[in-house]
């Protein structure tokens, strides 16, 4: 029993804690951070429009438009930051600064950035829970799509520059080399996740969207194992990626997740 007083609000926190501990966690029908299918800029714009129309009701304005230059600027800067690794890689290629094995450098760097963006996108939810910075969530989709973009470039370099679109050799390579098999599987998993990343697909798939996008964990793990199997000598970088991935998975354990959500 939990003593409670509605008049003095005594015991409310204890009651909520007891209820949270005993209620089973049901399946999410939509992403946990999705309160509406409208962007925050639209909601802010509607609030401003409402106040403008209320304060100028005697003039009956024909139309009111609200623009958000700051938000657009931040999005543009984030986009440029995500494209910066590719731009620097292209610049190195133009200046013949890729070392003794340019193909290996191109393949390694694009695959490396695909893993980095994937881990950063997985870190958004734990960072939001730890810091309370809910604005981070608006960039998670972009980070995930850039992870797919760099994985696509990585795979394209392998198909085109490394193998020359010799499909018989490519298929044999995928089947015979386990690390390539793992990398190919990780890439294939990302394809439907990228295709269904739009808000329209979220609404269309409903709770199936959550189930589908949980495959990102499998893709990240397979990508890291692909990297571990590839290096064969210096395991520090792939080992660091694996450690980060395991720490991020700890935040997905329901009891620990609920603790941080109620903190």
N, C-alpha and C positions, 0 to 999 in steps of 0.2 A: 504494500500500500504506500501511496505517496501523498503526504498531507499537502493540501493546496488551499490557497485563499484567493478567490477571484477579486475580492475587494482590495487586498493589499498586494496582489500579484506575487504572493509567496509560493514557492515550490513549482513555479511554471517551468523554469529551466530543467529542474529535476524530472518533471513529468514528461517534457519533450524528449529528454535523454532516454528515459525508460521506454517510451513509445518507439523511438528510433531504433533501440536495441531489439525490440520484439517484433517489429513489422518486417516481413520478408521483402527483399528488394525485387520488385517486378521488372519485367523487360521494358526497355525504353522504346517508345514508338518513334521518337525523333532524337536527333543529337541532343545531349543534355544542355548545351548552350544555345539551342535554337528556340527562342521565345516567339519569334514570328518569322515569316518568310520575307519580310521587308528589311532592307538594310537600315542601319542606325541613322544614316544621313537622311533617309526618307522620313523617318519618325521625327527627327529633330526639325526637318523642314516643315512638316505638318504642324508641329507645335508653334513654330514661328508664324506660319501662315494664319493659324487660328487667332493668335494675338494681334497680328496686323489687321485682320478683318474685323476683329472686335473693337479695336481702337479707332478704326476709320469707317465705322458703320454708317456715318452720316454721308460719307463721300461715295460709298458703294463702289469700290475699285473693281474694274473689269477683270483683272487677273493679278495674281501675286506669284512671283517666282523666287525661290530661295536657292542659292548656290553656296557650296561649301568648298572654298578654295583651299583651306588648310588641310582638310581631309584628303582632297584630291592630290595635294602636294606630298603628303605623307605616303600615300599609296604609290605615287610615282617614284619616290625615293626608295621605297621598299622594293619595287619592281626592278629598279636599276641596280640595287645592291645584290639582288638575286642573279642578275645577268652578268655582274662584274666578273665572277670566276671564268665564265665562258669567254668574255671579251679579253681578259688577260691571257687566256690560253691561245686564242686566235692571234693575239699580238706576238706571243712567243713563237708561234708557228711561222708567222710572216718574217720574223727576225732570225729564223733558223736557230732558235734558242731552246730546242726540245731535247738536246743531248744526243747521245750516240744512237739511240733507238726512238725516233720520233713517234712511231706508231704505238709503242708501249707507253710512252709518256702521255699521249692523247687518251689512250684507253684507260690508263690508271687514273688520271686526273678527273675525267668525267665520271667514272665509276665511284671515285672517292667522294665527289660532290653530291652524287645521287644519294649515297649513304648518309652524308652529313645533313642534307636537307630532310631526309626521312626521319633521322633522329631528332632534329630540331622541331619538326612538326609534331612528333610524339611527345616532345618536352613541353609543348604549349599548355596542355591541361594541368600537369603537375605544377608548372610555374604559376598558372592562374590561381590554383588552390593555395599555394604557399605564399604568394605575394598579394593576392587580391586584385591584381591588375587584369580586370576582365577584358580590357581592350585588346589584349594579346590574341584573343580567340578569333578576331576578325581576319588575322593573317594566317591562320592554320591551313585553310584550304589552299591559299596561294603557295605556301611552303610545300605542301604535299604535291601540288601540281608541278612545282619546280623539281621536286625529287623525281617524279616521273619523266620530266623533260630531260634532265641530265642522264637518267637511265636510258632513255630513248636514244640520245646522242651517243652514249657509251655503246649501245647495241648496234647502232648504225655504223659506227667506226669499225667495230668488229666485222660486220657483214661486208662493208664496202672496201675499206682500206686494208684491213688485215686479211680477209678471205676473198675479196674480189667477186663477191656474189656467186661463188662456186658452191651451189646448194648441196651437192652430194658430199663435198668435204665439210661443209658447215654442219649438216645433219650428223655425219660420222663423228665430228668433233664434239657435238653436244651429247651424243650417246656414249662416247668412249671416255671423255674427260669429266670426272665427277664434279670438279669445281665449276666447269662451264655449265653442266647440268643444273647445279644449284643456282647459278646466276641467271640462267634462262628461266627457271621456274619462278625466281623472285620477280623478274621482269614481267612474266605472263600474269602474275597475280596483280601487279600494279595497273595493268591495262583496263580491266573492268572498273577498278576503283577510280581511275581518272575519268573514264567515260560517264560514270554515275555521280560525279562530284557536284553537279549543278543542283540548285534548290528545287528545280522542277523534278529531277529524279528523286530527290529526298521525299517530296510529297507523293510521288507516284509509287515508290517502293515501300513507304511506310516503315514498319518495324523490320522489314527485310533489309532495308538500307543499313541499319545498325549491324546486323549479322554479316552482311557482305563486307562492310568496311573494317570489321575486326580482323579480316585477313591481312591487313597491313602489318600486323605483328609478325605473322608468318613470313611475309615478304622481307621485312627488316632482318629477321633472324637468318633467313636463307641468304640474303645479301652479305651479311657479316661472315657467315660460314664460307661463302664463296671467296671472300677476301682472305680469310684465315688459310684456306686450302691453297690459295694462289701464291702467297708470299713464301711459304716453305722455310723461311729462315728468321727474319725479324718480325716477331709477332706483337711488338709493342703497339703499333697503331690499330690493327684489327682487334687486339686484346682490349684496348681502351674503348673501342666502339662497342664491343660485347659487354663490357662492364657498365657503360652508360645505358645500354639497352636493358640490362637486367635491373638496374636501379629504376628505370622508367616503368618497368613492368611491376615493380613492387607497389607503385602508386595505384595500379589497377586492381590490387587485391581488395575486395569489398570492405573488410573491417578497417584497413588502413585508409582507404579512400573516404569512408564515412567520417573517420576521425579528423581528417584534414578539412572536409567539407563543413564540419560543425565547429572547427577551430576559429 
